[in-house]
């Protein structure tokens, strides 16, 4: 009787970017300050230590062939994924954006306040892979430069990110744009009430803990 295998443990270990000019991309990521490892691979493939998952650069056409996906056309539009560079402060976000642009990145979006209480901007690498540079509530950057999800996201306290069911799209034939905006306003009002209630509940719990000591 065969032994049942344990379920695999999910993990994200390497992010590989397809690049058109690997020499130029290596120069760009070197300039950003990421530490390249396994340099013996030359210009066949490049690996970088990011403090988290490994970042790899590989020839666009070869990466597409390896994944059995078409190489062309290469879309100039948004492709789906983004990379993130989390920061500890808003000033750091602005400094990182300016630094990246100085090293050859294209500024996609300047630093700005977000609707969830954070601060972010975007730059693009030489192959238009977008990087978000961001301060996000509930996501802390430690002294080791690694990100840590705040405990409050799991213990019942109110996170900075309001979560609400997705509303209908503006082009949904079942909803006109006025109704969409009205429903969005109603959702925001509900989120505000929930967040306020969470804060009050958290304060009450803390007060009860203090009185019981």
N, C-alpha and C positions, 0 to 999 in steps of 0.2 A: 504494500500500500504506500503510495507516494506521499511524502510529507508536503503539506500545503505551505506555499511560500508566503512569507510575511509581505504585507503591502509595502511598496517602495515609499521612501521618505522623499517628499518633493523638495527640490532645491533649485535655485538659480545660481549657476556657477560662472558662466561666461556669456558676455554679450558681444556678438561679432557684427561689425559694421562692414558692409560691402563698400569699397572705395574705388574710384576710377583711376586715381594716380596714387599708388601706395607710398611712393617716395614723398610726395607733397603732404600726404596725410600723416605720415610718420613725423615729418618735420613740424607739422601743426601740433600734434599731441605731445611731442617732446617739448615744444615751446610753452604749452599750457602747464607743464610741470609734472605730468604723469611719469612714473618711473617705468621704463621699458625693461622687460625681462626676456630671457631666452634670446638674446640678440643674435645668436648664431643662425637664426632663421633668416637673417638678412632682409630682403624685400619680398620674400615669399609670403610671409605672414608676420604680423607684429602683435605682441602681447604686452599689456600694461597693467601694473598694479594700481588699483584705484582705491584701496582701503576696503573694498567690498568685492562684488563680482569682478572677475577679470574682464578687461576690455580688450577685444581683439580686432585687428584690421586685416581684411582679406580682399583680394581682387574681386570686384563686383561680378564680373562674368563667371569666374570660377565658383564663387559662393552660390550664385544662382543655379549653376549646373549641378553643384553638389546637393542642393535642396530640390533638384528637379523642378525648377520654376523658370519661366521665361525671363530672359535677360533684358529684352526690350518690349515695349518702350519703357524708358526710365522716367517715371513721372516727376514733373517739376512741382506737383502739388503735394499736399500732406499725405504721407505714406502710412500713417497709423501710429507707430511708436514715437515716444520722445525719451530723451535721457534727462536726468536731473542732477543738479549740483546744489545740494541743500546748504544753506548758510545759517549763521547764528544771529545775524542782525541785518537790518535793511541797508545800512551803510556797506556791509560786506557784499550784498547782492549787487549794488551799484559798482563797487570796486571790481568784482569778478567780471561783470559785463564789460566794463571799460578795458580790463586786462585782456579778455578774450578777443575783443575787437582789435586791440593793439597787436595781437599775435596773428591776425588775418581772418578772424571770424566775421561773419556778417551779422549785424544787429537786426533781429527780427522784431523785437518789441522791447522798448525801454522799461526800466523798473517802474512798477505801478502798484497801487493798493489793490488787493483782490477782494472779491465779494465775500470771501470766507474768512476775512481777517488776517490774511497774509500779505506778502509783498513778493512780486516776481517779475522777471523779464526773460527774454529768449534771445539766444544767438544760434547761428548755424555754422557747422564745420564746412570744410571745402566741398563736401558732397551733399550739402544741404540737410544733413542730419540735425534735427533741432535739439538744442539743449535748453532746459528751463533752469534758471538760477533763481532760487526761491527760499523764503522763510515761510514756513507753514505751521500753523498752530497744531500742537499735539505731536509734532515731529521735531525732536531735539537733536542738535549736533554736539556730540561729546568732545572732550579734549583730544580724543583719539581720531577726530574728524569723521567718525562713523555716526550714522543716524540711529536714533533710538525712538521707538514709538512710546509716547508718554503713557504711564500706567492709567491715567484718567480715561483713556480711550476704552478701557475694558472694565473699569470698576463701577460703572454707573454714573460717573460724573459727566458733565456736559462737555463734549469735545468742541473744538472750534469749528469743526465741519458740520453744518446742519445736513441731515440726511432726510430726503423726502422722495416719495415716489416720482418717477419721471413723468412729466406732463406731456400732452400731445404736441407734436411738431407743428410749427406755424403753417406748414403747407398741408397739414392733415385736412382733407376735404370735410371732415366731420366737425371742424372747429374753425371759426374765422379768427383773424389775428386779434380782434378786440377781446374775444372770449379767452384766447390764450393768455393775453396780458392780465386779464382779470383773474384768471385761475392762478397765474404766477404770483400775483399780489396776495391772493388768499393763502397760498402755500407759505410765502414769506412771513405773513402774519401768524400762521400756526406755528412755524418754526420759532418765531420770537417768543410766543407764549410758552412753548415747550422748554426753550433754553432758560427763560426766566424761572419757570417752575423747577427746573433742575438745579439752578443756583440756590433757590430758596430751600429746596430739599437737602442739598449738600450742606448749607449753613446750619439747618436744623440738626442734621446728623452730627456735625462737628460740635454744636452746642450741647447735645445730649451726651457726647463722649466726654466733653470737658466736665459736665456736672457729675458724671459717674465716677470721675477719678478721685 
